[in-house]
Amino acid sequence: MTKKIILIVFIILWMGLIFYFSSLNGNESENQSRGFVSRLTTEDESVIDIIDPIIRKVAHMGVYFVLALLVSLLLKEYNIDLKHILLFTFLICLLYAISDEIHQLFVIGRSGKTIDVFIDSLGIILLELLFYLKEKRNFI
């Protein structure tokens, strides 16, 4: 298979994974998150209450960081100039983040939050900064 096809498959799988996690109802999502956090910390509920929201937001950033990486690598395969790679990557990932939050409006116990789109955007922008530095400055 060509590199382009492999990247397209990974992008579709990654978007599917995001969709799956967004499809979990509020209780399932909360239990999954708190279960993960409780494995990292003590069983003290007050500690979990503090750490859980932070882990959830970092996960938002990380998931969209990876999506932006995959999209950027795919666009690079089409020999698109760096400015347009960054622009198209941001738009594609931002639109998916928005659609993800809209999707959550239809899931029991979930809500679409503008702040989550903003946090997703931070992950996209972080990847784009690193991608830019690597491509332009051979930073990494």
GUMARGU-779862 format. One record per atom (N, C-alpha, C, O): x, y, z. Coordinates in Angstrom, 3 decimals, decimal comma, padded with zeros to 6 digits. Layout:
BEGIN
<pt px="X" py="Y" pz="Z"/>
...
//
This chain:
BEGIN
<pt px="000,835" py="-001,191" pz="000,000"/>
<pt px="000,000" py="000,000" pz="000,000"/>
<pt px="000,876" py="001,249" pz="000,000"/>
<pt px="001,986" py="001,249" pz="000,532"/>
<pt px="000,370" py="002,277" pz="-000,588"/>
<pt px="001,129" py="003,519" pz="-000,587"/>
<pt px="000,992" py="004,215" pz="000,762"/>
<pt px="000,083" py="003,936" pz="001,544"/>
<pt px="001,915" py="005,121" pz="001,005"/>
<pt px="001,900" py="005,866" pz="002,261"/>
<pt px="000,616" py="006,683" pz="002,401"/>
<pt px="000,079" py="006,807" pz="003,501"/>
<pt px="000,121" py="007,240" pz="001,290"/>
<pt px="-001,112" py="008,034" pz="001,330"/>
<pt px="-002,286" py="007,190" pz="001,804"/>
<pt px="-003,064" py="007,632" pz="002,650"/>
<pt px="-002,422" py="005,993" pz="001,275"/>
<pt px="-003,540" py="005,126" pz="001,660"/>
<pt px="-003,436" py="004,737" pz="003,128"/>
<pt px="-004,433" py="004,724" pz="003,850"/>
<pt px="-002,232" py="004,422" pz="003,557"/>
<pt px="-002,027" py="004,054" pz="004,964"/>
<pt px="-002,419" py="005,216" pz="005,880"/>
<pt px="-003,088" py="005,012" pz="006,893"/>
<pt px="-002,004" py="006,429" pz="005,521"/>
<pt px="-002,360" py="007,595" pz="006,335"/>
<pt px="-003,863" py="007,843" pz="006,330"/>
<pt px="-004,440" py="008,174" pz="007,366"/>
<pt px="-004,497" py="007,688" pz="005,181"/>
<pt px="-005,953" py="007,860" pz="005,121"/>
<pt px="-006,648" py="006,853" pz="006,031"/>
<pt px="-007,590" py="007,202" pz="006,743"/>
<pt px="-006,189" py="005,613" pz="006,009"/>
<pt px="-006,775" py="004,576" pz="006,869"/>
<pt px="-006,582" py="004,951" pz="008,340"/>
<pt px="-007,516" py="004,838" pz="009,134"/>
<pt px="-005,378" py="005,395" pz="008,706"/>
<pt px="-005,134" py="005,786" pz="010,094"/>
<pt px="-005,997" py="006,979" pz="010,509"/>
<pt px="-006,492" py="007,027" pz="011,635"/>
<pt px="-006,177" py="007,934" pz="009,605"/>
<pt px="-007,029" py="009,090" pz="009,912"/>
<pt px="-008,463" py="008,638" pz="010,157"/>
<pt px="-009,099" py="009,071" pz="011,118"/>
<pt px="-008,969" py="007,774" pz="009,292"/>
<pt px="-010,341" py="007,270" pz="009,453"/>
<pt px="-010,475" py="006,489" pz="010,760"/>
<pt px="-011,457" py="006,652" pz="011,485"/>
<pt px="-009,494" py="005,645" pz="011,058"/>
<pt px="-009,535" py="004,879" pz="012,314"/>
<pt px="-009,477" py="005,809" pz="013,525"/>
<pt px="-010,196" py="005,608" pz="014,504"/>
<pt px="-008,618" py="006,827" pz="013,454"/>
<pt px="-008,484" py="007,749" pz="014,585"/>
<pt px="-009,771" py="008,544" pz="014,790"/>
<pt px="-010,223" py="008,734" pz="015,919"/>
<pt px="-010,359" py="009,011" pz="013,670"/>
<pt px="-011,636" py="009,724" pz="013,772"/>
<pt px="-012,724" py="008,794" pz="014,315"/>
<pt px="-013,590" py="009,226" pz="015,076"/>
<pt px="-012,678" py="007,536" pz="013,927"/>
<pt px="-013,629" py="006,551" pz="014,449"/>
<pt px="-013,462" py="006,354" pz="015,944"/>
<pt px="-014,446" py="006,214" pz="016,670"/>
<pt px="-012,217" py="006,342" pz="016,406"/>
<pt px="-011,953" py="006,208" pz="017,840"/>
<pt px="-012,506" py="007,415" pz="018,606"/>
<pt px="-013,108" py="007,265" pz="019,669"/>
<pt px="-012,294" py="008,607" pz="018,054"/>
<pt px="-012,847" py="009,819" pz="018,678"/>
<pt px="-014,377" py="009,716" pz="018,731"/>
<pt px="-014,992" py="010,016" pz="019,754"/>
<pt px="-014,978" py="009,291" pz="017,620"/>
<pt px="-016,435" py="009,155" pz="017,559"/>
<pt px="-016,922" py="008,135" pz="018,587"/>
<pt px="-017,934" py="008,355" pz="019,251"/>
<pt px="-016,197" py="007,013" pz="018,718"/>
<pt px="-016,580" py="005,981" pz="019,685"/>
<pt px="-016,589" py="006,548" pz="021,106"/>
<pt px="-017,565" py="006,378" pz="021,837"/>
<pt px="-015,499" py="007,223" pz="021,499"/>
<pt px="-015,432" py="007,763" pz="022,856"/>
<pt px="-016,506" py="008,830" pz="023,084"/>
<pt px="-017,024" py="008,969" pz="024,192"/>
<pt px="-016,834" py="009,574" pz="022,043"/>
<pt px="-017,899" py="010,580" pz="022,164"/>
<pt px="-019,276" py="009,942" pz="022,231"/>
<pt px="-020,233" py="010,574" pz="022,680"/>
<pt px="-019,383" py="008,703" pz="021,792"/>
<pt px="-020,667" py="008,001" pz="021,808"/>
<pt px="-020,981" py="007,386" pz="023,160"/>
<pt px="-022,118" py="006,984" pz="023,408"/>
<pt px="-019,995" py="007,307" pz="024,035"/>
<pt px="-020,243" py="006,762" pz="025,376"/>
<pt px="-021,144" py="007,720" pz="026,130"/>
<pt px="-020,936" py="008,933" pz="026,101"/>
<pt px="-022,150" py="007,172" pz="026,806"/>
<pt px="-023,026" py="008,062" pz="027,565"/>
<pt px="-022,245" py="008,680" pz="028,732"/>
<pt px="-021,118" py="008,279" pz="029,024"/>
<pt px="-022,856" py="009,643" pz="029,375"/>
<pt px="-022,175" py="010,385" pz="030,430"/>
<pt px="-021,595" py="009,509" pz="031,528"/>
<pt px="-020,466" py="009,732" pz="031,965"/>
<pt px="-022,357" py="008,510" pz="031,984"/>
<pt px="-021,869" py="007,626" pz="033,050"/>
<pt px="-020,700" py="006,773" pz="032,584"/>
<pt px="-019,717" py="006,616" pz="033,308"/>
<pt px="-020,801" py="006,221" pz="031,381"/>
<pt px="-019,712" py="005,393" pz="030,849"/>
<pt px="-018,437" py="006,208" pz="030,689"/>
<pt px="-017,350" py="005,757" pz="031,049"/>
<pt px="-018,579" py="007,396" pz="030,154"/>
<pt px="-017,429" py="008,271" pz="029,954"/>
<pt px="-016,784" py="008,639" pz="031,286"/>
<pt px="-015,563" py="008,582" pz="031,435"/>
<pt px="-017,610" py="009,012" pz="032,239"/>
<pt px="-017,114" py="009,382" pz="033,571"/>
<pt px="-016,430" py="008,195" pz="034,252"/>
<pt px="-015,349" py="008,350" pz="034,820"/>
<pt px="-017,048" py="007,013" pz="034,200"/>
<pt px="-016,458" py="005,825" pz="034,815"/>
<pt px="-015,129" py="005,458" pz="034,171"/>
<pt px="-014,180" py="005,079" pz="034,856"/>
<pt px="-015,071" py="005,572" pz="032,856"/>
<pt px="-013,837" py="005,254" pz="032,146"/>
<pt px="-012,722" py="006,214" pz="032,559"/>
<pt px="-011,601" py="005,795" pz="032,847"/>
<pt px="-013,042" py="007,482" pz="032,583"/>
<pt px="-012,063" py="008,506" pz="032,948"/>
<pt px="-011,609" py="008,344" pz="034,393"/>
<pt px="-010,410" py="008,331" pz="034,674"/>
<pt px="-012,567" py="008,220" pz="035,307"/>
<pt px="-012,219" py="008,092" pz="036,721"/>
<pt px="-011,465" py="006,795" pz="036,998"/>
<pt px="-010,590" py="006,752" pz="037,864"/>
<pt px="-011,806" py="005,736" pz="036,258"/>
<pt px="-011,084" py="004,471" pz="036,421"/>
<pt px="-009,627" py="004,619" pz="036,033"/>
<pt px="-008,741" py="004,096" pz="036,708"/>
<pt px="-009,379" py="005,329" pz="034,948"/>
<pt px="-008,011" py="005,578" pz="034,500"/>
<pt px="-007,255" py="006,405" pz="035,539"/>
<pt px="-006,124" py="006,080" pz="035,898"/>
<pt px="-007,881" py="007,459" pz="036,010"/>
<pt px="-007,240" py="008,344" pz="036,980"/>
<pt px="-006,979" py="007,607" pz="038,290"/>
<pt px="-005,931" py="007,801" pz="038,906"/>
<pt px="-007,908" py="006,772" pz="038,720"/>
<pt px="-007,730" py="006,065" pz="039,997"/>
<pt px="-006,564" py="005,079" pz="039,927"/>
<pt px="-005,961" py="004,768" pz="040,954"/>
<pt px="-006,237" py="004,584" pz="038,731"/>
<pt px="-005,061" py="003,725" pz="038,584"/>
<pt px="-003,764" py="004,521" pz="038,704"/>
<pt px="-002,725" py="003,966" pz="039,061"/>
<pt px="-003,823" py="005,813" pz="038,409"/>
<pt px="-002,637" py="006,666" pz="038,482"/>
<pt px="-002,400" py="007,229" pz="039,868"/>
<pt px="-001,268" py="007,566" pz="040,214"/>
<pt px="-003,453" py="007,338" pz="040,667"/>
<pt px="-003,341" py="008,000" pz="041,963"/>
<pt px="-003,848" py="007,070" pz="043,055"/>
<pt px="-004,098" py="005,886" pz="042,831"/>
<pt px="-003,988" py="007,638" pz="044,225"/>
<pt px="-004,551" py="006,887" pz="045,347"/>
<pt px="-006,047" py="006,695" pz="045,125"/>
<pt px="-006,609" py="007,208" pz="044,157"/>
<pt px="-006,656" py="005,987" pz="045,984"/>
<pt px="-008,106" py="005,776" pz="045,908"/>
<pt px="-008,877" py="006,935" pz="046,527"/>
<pt px="-010,106" py="006,900" pz="046,581"/>
<pt px="-008,175" py="007,953" pz="046,992"/>
<pt px="-008,802" py="009,105" pz="047,629"/>
<pt px="-009,656" py="009,844" pz="046,597"/>
<pt px="-009,135" py="010,381" pz="045,620"/>
<pt px="-010,964" py="009,865" pz="046,822"/>
<pt px="-011,902" py="010,486" pz="045,888"/>
<pt px="-011,634" py="011,973" pz="045,691"/>
<pt px="-011,838" py="012,499" pz="044,596"/>
<pt px="-011,179" py="012,652" pz="046,735"/>
<pt px="-010,925" py="014,093" pz="046,595"/>
<pt px="-009,767" py="014,349" pz="045,633"/>
<pt px="-009,790" py="015,329" pz="044,888"/>
<pt px="-008,765" py="013,488" pz="045,641"/>
<pt px="-007,642" py="013,616" pz="044,705"/>
<pt px="-008,123" py="013,318" pz="043,290"/>
<pt px="-007,762" py="014,021" pz="042,346"/>
<pt px="-008,924" py="012,290" pz="043,147"/>
<pt px="-009,462" py="011,929" pz="041,835"/>
<pt px="-010,324" py="013,067" pz="041,290"/>
<pt px="-010,273" py="013,372" pz="040,099"/>
<pt px="-011,120" py="013,696" pz="042,167"/>
<pt px="-011,970" py="014,813" pz="041,745"/>
<pt px="-011,152" py="015,972" pz="041,186"/>
<pt px="-011,614" py="016,683" pz="040,295"/>
<pt px="-009,954" py="016,164" pz="041,696"/>
<pt px="-009,090" py="017,253" pz="041,231"/>
<pt px="-008,387" py="016,869" pz="039,924"/>
<pt px="-008,324" py="017,670" pz="038,992"/>
<pt px="-007,869" py="015,660" pz="039,863"/>
<pt px="-007,051" py="015,234" pz="038,728"/>
<pt px="-007,884" py="014,856" pz="037,506"/>
<pt px="-007,452" py="015,090" pz="036,377"/>
<pt px="-009,051" py="014,284" pz="037,703"/>
<pt px="-009,869" py="013,791" pz="036,587"/>
<pt px="-010,149" py="014,849" pz="035,518"/>
<pt px="-009,934" py="014,574" pz="034,338"/>
<pt px="-010,619" py="016,043" pz="035,878"/>
<pt px="-010,890" py="017,033" pz="034,822"/>
<pt px="-009,623" py="017,445" pz="034,063"/>
<pt px="-009,678" py="017,723" pz="032,865"/>
<pt px="-008,499" py="017,481" pz="034,753"/>
<pt px="-007,233" py="017,842" pz="034,102"/>
<pt px="-006,852" py="016,770" pz="033,087"/>
<pt px="-006,482" py="017,081" pz="031,954"/>
<pt px="-006,946" py="015,507" pz="033,498"/>
<pt px="-006,623" py="014,400" pz="032,592"/>
<pt px="-007,546" py="014,418" pz="031,380"/>
<pt px="-007,100" py="014,186" pz="030,256"/>
<pt px="-008,819" py="014,689" pz="031,598"/>
<pt px="-009,786" py="014,725" pz="030,488"/>
<pt px="-009,426" py="015,814" pz="029,479"/>
<pt px="-009,518" py="015,589" pz="028,273"/>
<pt px="-009,023" py="016,975" pz="029,949"/>
<pt px="-008,680" py="018,077" pz="029,044"/>
<pt px="-007,358" py="017,806" pz="028,329"/>
<pt px="-007,220" py="018,125" pz="027,148"/>
<pt px="-006,401" py="017,231" pz="029,021"/>
<pt px="-005,137" py="016,866" pz="028,371"/>
<pt px="-005,395" py="015,797" pz="027,307"/>
<pt px="-004,766" py="015,806" pz="026,250"/>
<pt px="-006,317" py="014,881" pz="027,587"/>
<pt px="-006,678" py="013,862" pz="026,595"/>
<pt px="-007,300" py="014,511" pz="025,356"/>
<pt px="-007,008" py="014,104" pz="024,232"/>
<pt px="-008,150" py="015,513" pz="025,558"/>
<pt px="-008,723" py="016,252" pz="024,424"/>
<pt px="-007,600" py="016,801" pz="023,540"/>
<pt px="-007,609" py="016,626" pz="022,321"/>
<pt px="-006,642" py="017,462" pz="024,173"/>
<pt px="-005,527" py="018,035" pz="023,415"/>
<pt px="-004,734" py="016,950" pz="022,699"/>
<pt px="-004,391" py="017,094" pz="021,526"/>
<pt px="-004,447" py="015,873" pz="023,403"/>
<pt px="-003,639" py="014,803" pz="022,836"/>
<pt px="-004,285" py="014,116" pz="021,651"/>
<pt px="-003,619" py="013,797" pz="020,665"/>
<pt px="-005,582" py="013,890" pz="021,750"/>
<pt px="-006,307" py="013,218" pz="020,674"/>
<pt px="-006,274" py="014,056" pz="019,399"/>
<pt px="-006,087" py="013,524" pz="018,305"/>
<pt px="-006,453" py="015,359" pz="019,542"/>
<pt px="-006,447" py="016,226" pz="018,366"/>
<pt px="-005,029" py="016,547" pz="017,895"/>
<pt px="-004,828" py="016,864" pz="016,723"/>
<pt px="-004,054" py="016,469" pz="018,782"/>
<pt px="-002,647" py="016,564" pz="018,397"/>
<pt px="-002,323" py="015,430" pz="017,422"/>
<pt px="-001,714" py="015,657" pz="016,377"/>
<pt px="-002,733" py="014,214" pz="017,770"/>
<pt px="-002,477" py="013,047" pz="016,913"/>
<pt px="-003,230" py="013,171" pz="015,593"/>
<pt px="-002,671" py="012,888" pz="014,534"/>
<pt px="-004,488" py="013,590" pz="015,646"/>
<pt px="-005,258" py="013,765" pz="014,409"/>
<pt px="-004,571" py="014,790" pz="013,506"/>
<pt px="-004,450" py="014,567" pz="012,301"/>
<pt px="-004,129" py="015,895" pz="014,068"/>
<pt px="-003,441" py="016,922" pz="013,281"/>
<pt px="-002,139" py="016,386" pz="012,691"/>
<pt px="-001,785" py="016,724" pz="011,562"/>
<pt px="-001,436" py="015,564" pz="013,438"/>
<pt px="-000,209" py="014,953" pz="012,919"/>
<pt px="-000,515" py="014,088" pz="011,702"/>
<pt px="000,151" py="014,198" pz="010,673"/>
<pt px="-001,512" py="013,239" pz="011,821"/>
<pt px="-001,869" py="012,354" pz="010,711"/>
<pt px="-002,306" py="013,147" pz="009,476"/>
<pt px="-001,896" py="012,843" pz="008,356"/>
<pt px="-003,138" py="014,164" pz="009,693"/>
<pt px="-003,614" py="014,979" pz="008,567"/>
<pt px="-002,446" py="015,735" pz="007,936"/>
<pt px="-002,350" py="015,803" pz="006,711"/>
<pt px="-001,564" py="016,296" pz="008,745"/>
<pt px="-000,401" py="017,027" pz="008,217"/>
<pt px="000,501" py="016,123" pz="007,386"/>
<pt px="000,963" py="016,502" pz="006,309"/>
<pt px="000,741" py="014,930" pz="007,901"/>
<pt px="001,591" py="013,989" pz="007,162"/>
<pt px="000,952" py="013,594" pz="005,834"/>
<pt px="001,643" py="013,449" pz="004,826"/>
<pt px="-000,366" py="013,421" pz="005,836"/>
<pt px="-001,056" py="013,095" pz="004,587"/>
<pt px="-000,947" py="014,249" pz="003,594"/>
<pt px="-000,620" py="014,032" pz="002,428"/>
<pt px="-001,211" py="015,452" pz="004,038"/>
<pt px="-001,146" py="016,603" pz="003,134"/>
<pt px="000,273" py="016,821" pz="002,611"/>
<pt px="000,459" py="017,241" pz="001,469"/>
<pt px="001,265" py="016,537" pz="003,442"/>
<pt px="002,659" py="016,656" pz="003,000"/>
<pt px="002,944" py="015,694" pz="001,846"/>
<pt px="003,741" py="016,008" pz="000,962"/>
<pt px="002,309" py="014,545" pz="001,851"/>
<pt px="002,482" py="013,562" pz="000,774"/>
<pt px="001,989" py="014,089" pz="-000,570"/>
<pt px="002,406" py="013,596" pz="-001,618"/>
<pt px="001,112" py="015,078" pz="-000,547"/>
<pt px="000,578" py="015,653" pz="-001,785"/>
<pt px="001,394" py="016,865" pz="-002,240"/>
<pt px="000,985" py="017,592" pz="-003,145"/>
<pt px="002,548" py="017,075" pz="-001,605"/>
<pt px="003,459" py="018,163" pz="-001,963"/>
<pt px="002,787" py="019,539" pz="-001,909"/>
<pt px="003,040" py="020,404" pz="-002,747"/>
<pt px="001,944" py="019,713" pz="-000,927"/>
<pt px="001,296" py="021,001" pz="-000,691"/>
<pt px="002,283" py="021,866" pz="000,097"/>
<pt px="003,011" py="021,361" pz="000,951"/>
<pt px="002,304" py="023,158" pz="-000,189"/>
<pt px="003,235" py="024,030" pz="000,532"/>
<pt px="002,853" py="024,091" pz="002,011"/>
<pt px="001,704" py="023,863" pz="002,391"/>
<pt px="003,852" py="024,406" pz="002,826"/>
<pt px="003,703" py="024,345" pz="004,283"/>
<pt px="002,563" py="025,225" pz="004,790"/>
<pt px="001,806" py="024,804" pz="005,664"/>
<pt px="002,430" py="026,426" pz="004,261"/>
<pt px="001,364" py="027,336" pz="004,704"/>
<pt px="-000,010" py="026,694" pz="004,516"/>
<pt px="-000,870" py="026,796" pz="005,391"/>
<pt px="-000,213" py="026,040" pz="003,385"/>
<pt px="-001,506" py="025,409" pz="003,117"/>
<pt px="-001,687" py="024,109" pz="003,914"/>
<pt px="-002,804" py="023,766" pz="004,301"/>
<pt px="-000,599" py="023,400" pz="004,154"/>
<pt px="-000,693" py="022,216" pz="005,027"/>
<pt px="-001,216" py="022,633" pz="006,394"/>
<pt px="-002,129" py="022,015" pz="006,940"/>
<pt px="-000,621" py="023,695" pz="006,940"/>
<pt px="-001,032" py="024,164" pz="008,268"/>
<pt px="-002,471" py="024,650" pz="008,260"/>
<pt px="-003,234" py="024,345" pz="009,177"/>
<pt px="-002,847" py="025,399" pz="007,242"/>
<pt px="-004,210" py="025,922" pz="007,142"/>
<pt px="-005,230" py="024,793" pz="007,004"/>
<pt px="-006,212" py="024,743" pz="007,745"/>
<pt px="-004,994" py="023,885" pz="006,050"/>
<pt px="-005,951" py="022,791" pz="005,814"/>
<pt px="-006,020" py="021,840" pz="007,003"/>
<pt px="-007,096" py="021,360" pz="007,358"/>
<pt px="-004,876" py="021,571" pz="007,614"/>
<pt px="-004,868" py="020,710" pz="008,807"/>
<pt px="-005,722" py="021,328" pz="009,903"/>
<pt px="-006,544" py="020,650" pz="010,518"/>
<pt px="-005,520" py="022,629" pz="010,146"/>
<pt px="-006,288" py="023,289" pz="011,197"/>
<pt px="-007,782" py="023,239" pz="010,891"/>
<pt px="-008,588" py="022,921" pz="011,766"/>
<pt px="-008,149" py="023,552" pz="009,650"/>
<pt px="-009,572" py="023,576" pz="009,288"/>
<pt px="-010,215" py="022,191" pz="009,386"/>
<pt px="-011,310" py="022,049" pz="009,932"/>
<pt px="-009,534" py="021,175" pz="008,858"/>
<pt px="-010,074" py="019,807" pz="008,899"/>
<pt px="-010,269" py="019,355" pz="010,351"/>
<pt px="-011,326" py="018,841" pz="010,716"/>
<pt px="-009,242" py="019,553" pz="011,161"/>
<pt px="-009,312" py="019,095" pz="012,552"/>
<pt px="-010,298" py="019,922" pz="013,372"/>
<pt px="-011,013" py="019,382" pz="014,217"/>
<pt px="-010,337" py="021,225" pz="013,126"/>
<pt px="-011,293" py="022,076" pz="013,836"/>
<pt px="-012,729" py="021,694" pz="013,494"/>
<pt px="-013,578" py="021,605" pz="014,380"/>
<pt px="-012,998" py="021,471" pz="012,222"/>
<pt px="-014,351" py="021,063" pz="011,821"/>
<pt px="-014,725" py="019,723" pz="012,443"/>
<pt px="-015,874" py="019,512" pz="012,830"/>
<pt px="-013,749" py="018,817" pz="012,538"/>
<pt px="-014,052" py="017,530" pz="013,182"/>
<pt px="-014,315" py="017,725" pz="014,678"/>
<pt px="-015,201" py="017,080" pz="015,241"/>
<pt px="-013,551" py="018,610" pz="015,319"/>
<pt px="-013,763" py="018,886" pz="016,748"/>
<pt px="-015,152" py="019,477" pz="016,976"/>
<pt px="-015,840" py="019,114" pz="017,930"/>
<pt px="-015,558" py="020,384" pz="016,100"/>
<pt px="-016,899" py="020,987" pz="016,215"/>
<pt px="-017,967" py="019,917" pz="016,008"/>
<pt px="-018,937" py="019,844" pz="016,763"/>
<pt px="-017,784" py="019,088" pz="014,979"/>
<pt px="-018,783" py="018,033" pz="014,716"/>
<pt px="-018,836" py="017,040" pz="015,872"/>
<pt px="-019,895" py="016,490" pz="016,172"/>
<pt px="-017,702" py="016,809" pz="016,516"/>
<pt px="-017,649" py="015,908" pz="017,668"/>
<pt px="-018,476" py="016,463" pz="018,827"/>
<pt px="-019,203" py="015,720" pz="019,486"/>
<pt px="-018,366" py="017,745" pz="019,068"/>
<pt px="-019,145" py="018,356" pz="020,146"/>
<pt px="-020,632" py="018,386" pz="019,800"/>
<pt px="-021,474" py="018,207" pz="020,680"/>
<pt px="-020,960" py="018,609" pz="018,542"/>
<pt px="-022,367" py="018,547" pz="018,125"/>
<pt px="-022,899" py="017,123" pz="018,310"/>
<pt px="-024,021" py="016,929" pz="018,776"/>
<pt px="-022,089" py="016,138" pz="017,944"/>
<pt px="-022,474" py="014,732" pz="018,123"/>
<pt px="-022,808" py="014,446" pz="019,589"/>
<pt px="-023,761" py="013,724" pz="019,883"/>
<pt px="-022,017" py="015,015" pz="020,510"/>
<pt px="-022,238" py="014,755" pz="021,933"/>
<pt px="-023,557" py="015,343" pz="022,443"/>
<pt px="-024,072" py="014,914" pz="023,476"/>
<pt px="-024,096" py="016,316" pz="021,723"/>
<pt px="-025,400" py="016,868" pz="022,112"/>
<pt px="-026,503" py="015,815" pz="022,030"/>
<pt px="-027,544" py="015,951" pz="022,673"/>
<pt px="-026,275" py="014,772" pz="021,244"/>
<pt px="-027,282" py="013,732" pz="021,021"/>
<pt px="-026,997" py="012,464" pz="021,828"/>
<pt px="-027,681" py="011,453" pz="021,665"/>
<pt px="-025,990" py="012,521" pz="022,695"/>
<pt px="-025,630" py="011,365" pz="023,521"/>
<pt px="-026,120" py="011,631" pz="024,938"/>
<pt px="-025,873" py="012,697" pz="025,502"/>
<pt px="-026,823" py="010,645" pz="025,509"/>
<pt px="-027,396" py="010,778" pz="026,851"/>
<pt px="-026,293" py="011,080" pz="027,864"/>
<pt px="-025,272" py="010,394" pz="027,924"/>
<pt px="-026,526" py="012,118" pz="028,650"/>
<pt px="-025,589" py="012,470" pz="029,712"/>
<pt px="-024,364" py="013,227" pz="029,237"/>
<pt px="-023,456" py="013,482" pz="030,029"/>
<pt px="-024,317" py="013,589" pz="027,971"/>
<pt px="-023,175" py="014,342" pz="027,438"/>
<pt px="-023,657" py="015,700" pz="026,968"/>
<pt px="-024,855" py="015,922" pz="026,795"/>
<pt px="-022,724" py="016,595" pz="026,763"/>
<pt px="-023,066" py="017,915" pz="026,233"/>
<pt px="-021,927" py="018,397" pz="025,348"/>
<pt px="-020,760" py="018,093" pz="025,597"/>
<pt px="-022,270" py="019,137" pz="024,331"/>
<pt px="-021,255" py="019,745" pz="023,478"/>
<pt px="-020,777" py="021,024" pz="024,127"/>
<pt px="-021,585" py="021,871" pz="024,507"/>
<pt px="-019,469" py="021,173" pz="024,258"/>
<pt px="-018,932" py="022,342" pz="024,958"/>
<pt px="-017,970" py="023,110" pz="024,047"/>
<pt px="-017,066" py="022,538" pz="023,438"/>
<pt px="-018,194" py="024,397" pz="023,978"/>
<pt px="-017,305" py="025,258" pz="023,199"/>
<pt px="-015,888" py="025,207" pz="023,756"/>
<pt px="-014,924" py="025,231" pz="022,992"/>
<pt px="-015,751" py="025,138" pz="025,070"/>
<pt px="-014,421" py="025,093" pz="025,691"/>
<pt px="-013,645" py="023,863" pz="025,224"/>
<pt px="-012,424" py="023,923" pz="025,082"/>
<pt px="-014,340" py="022,747" pz="024,984"/>
<pt px="-013,651" py="021,550" pz="024,507"/>
<pt px="-013,117" py="021,741" pz="023,092"/>
<pt px="-012,047" py="021,232" pz="022,761"/>
<pt px="-013,850" py="022,468" pz="022,255"/>
<pt px="-013,341" py="022,781" pz="020,907"/>
<pt px="-012,087" py="023,645" pz="021,035"/>
<pt px="-011,119" py="023,450" pz="020,300"/>
<pt px="-012,104" py="024,585" pz="021,954"/>
<pt px="-010,933" py="025,431" pz="022,187"/>
<pt px="-009,744" py="024,581" pz="022,641"/>
<pt px="-008,627" py="024,767" pz="022,157"/>
<pt px="-009,981" py="023,653" pz="023,563"/>
<pt px="-008,905" py="022,790" pz="024,067"/>
<pt px="-008,395" py="021,878" pz="022,953"/>
<pt px="-007,188" py="021,668" pz="022,826"/>
<pt px="-009,307" py="021,336" pz="022,149"/>
<pt px="-008,899" py="020,535" pz="020,988"/>
<pt px="-008,009" py="021,365" pz="020,070"/>
<pt px="-007,010" py="020,874" pz="019,545"/>
<pt px="-008,385" py="022,629" pz="019,884"/>
<pt px="-007,622" py="023,530" pz="019,018"/>
<pt px="-006,206" py="023,748" pz="019,547"/>
<pt px="-005,267" py="023,900" pz="018,766"/>
<pt px="-006,051" py="023,764" pz="020,858"/>
<pt px="-004,712" py="023,906" pz="021,435"/>
<pt px="-003,823" py="022,730" pz="021,050"/>
<pt px="-002,638" py="022,906" pz="020,769"/>
<pt px="-004,401" py="021,523" pz="021,038"/>
<pt px="-003,646" py="020,351" pz="020,598"/>
<pt px="-003,254" py="020,454" pz="019,135"/>
<pt px="-002,141" py="020,088" pz="018,757"/>
<pt px="-004,169" py="020,953" pz="018,314"/>
<pt px="-003,905" py="021,128" pz="016,882"/>
<pt px="-002,797" py="022,172" pz="016,690"/>
<pt px="-001,854" py="021,954" pz="015,929"/>
<pt px="-002,920" py="023,292" pz="017,380"/>
<pt px="-001,939" py="024,370" pz="017,242"/>
<pt px="-000,564" py="023,930" pz="017,735"/>
<pt px="000,446" py="024,266" pz="017,116"/>
<pt px="-000,509" py="023,190" pz="018,832"/>
<pt px="000,773" py="022,682" pz="019,337"/>
<pt px="001,447" py="021,804" pz="018,293"/>
<pt px="002,644" py="021,942" pz="018,040"/>
<pt px="000,674" py="020,891" pz="017,680"/>
<pt px="001,246" py="020,044" pz="016,637"/>
<pt px="001,733" py="020,902" pz="015,471"/>
<pt px="002,824" py="020,682" pz="014,945"/>
<pt px="000,919" py="021,881" pz="015,070"/>
<pt px="001,296" py="022,716" pz="013,933"/>
<pt px="002,569" py="023,516" pz="014,220"/>
<pt px="003,402" py="023,693" pz="013,331"/>
<pt px="002,719" py="023,987" pz="015,427"/>
<pt px="003,943" py="024,696" pz="015,796"/>
<pt px="005,157" py="023,778" pz="015,659"/>
<pt px="006,168" py="024,160" pz="015,069"/>
<pt px="005,054" py="022,582" pz="016,200"/>
<pt px="006,157" py="021,623" pz="016,097"/>
<pt px="006,413" py="021,212" pz="014,646"/>
<pt px="007,562" py="021,092" pz="014,221"/>
<pt px="005,342" py="020,998" pz="013,897"/>
<pt px="005,457" py="020,624" pz="012,486"/>
<pt px="006,150" py="021,747" pz="011,705"/>
<pt px="007,029" py="021,490" pz="010,883"/>
<pt px="005,747" py="022,987" pz="011,971"/>
<pt px="006,352" py="024,137" pz="011,306"/>
<pt px="007,847" py="024,207" pz="011,630"/>
<pt px="008,676" py="024,359" pz="010,733"/>
<pt px="008,180" py="024,095" pz="012,905"/>
<pt px="009,575" py="024,167" pz="013,307"/>
<pt px="010,394" py="023,057" pz="012,669"/>
<pt px="011,532" py="023,282" pz="012,255"/>
<pt px="009,833" py="021,881" pz="012,588"/>
<pt px="010,551" py="020,774" pz="011,953"/>
<pt px="010,752" py="021,026" pz="010,468"/>
<pt px="011,844" py="020,822" pz="009,939"/>
<pt px="009,706" py="021,465" pz="009,803"/>
<pt px="009,781" py="021,662" pz="008,348"/>
<pt px="010,623" py="022,878" pz="007,968"/>
<pt px="011,393" py="022,818" pz="007,009"/>
<pt px="010,490" py="023,958" pz="008,693"/>
<pt px="011,168" py="025,212" pz="008,345"/>
<pt px="012,545" py="025,359" pz="008,955"/>
<pt px="013,451" py="025,932" pz="008,349"/>
<pt px="012,689" py="024,851" pz="010,126"/>
<pt px="013,924" py="025,127" pz="010,876"/>
<pt px="014,715" py="023,875" pz="011,222"/>
<pt px="015,761" py="023,965" pz="011,865"/>
<pt px="014,238" py="022,716" pz="010,810"/>
<pt px="014,877" py="021,444" pz="011,180"/>
<pt px="015,125" py="021,394" pz="012,678"/>
<pt px="016,183" py="020,973" pz="013,146"/>
<pt px="014,103" py="021,841" pz="013,419"/>
<pt px="014,162" py="021,933" pz="014,874"/>
<pt px="014,189" py="020,568" pz="015,535"/>
<pt px="014,923" py="020,345" pz="016,497"/>
<pt px="013,373" py="019,651" pz="015,005"/>
<pt px="013,242" py="018,340" pz="015,646"/>
<pt px="013,991" py="017,308" pz="014,828"/>
<pt px="014,012" py="016,131" pz="015,188"/>
//
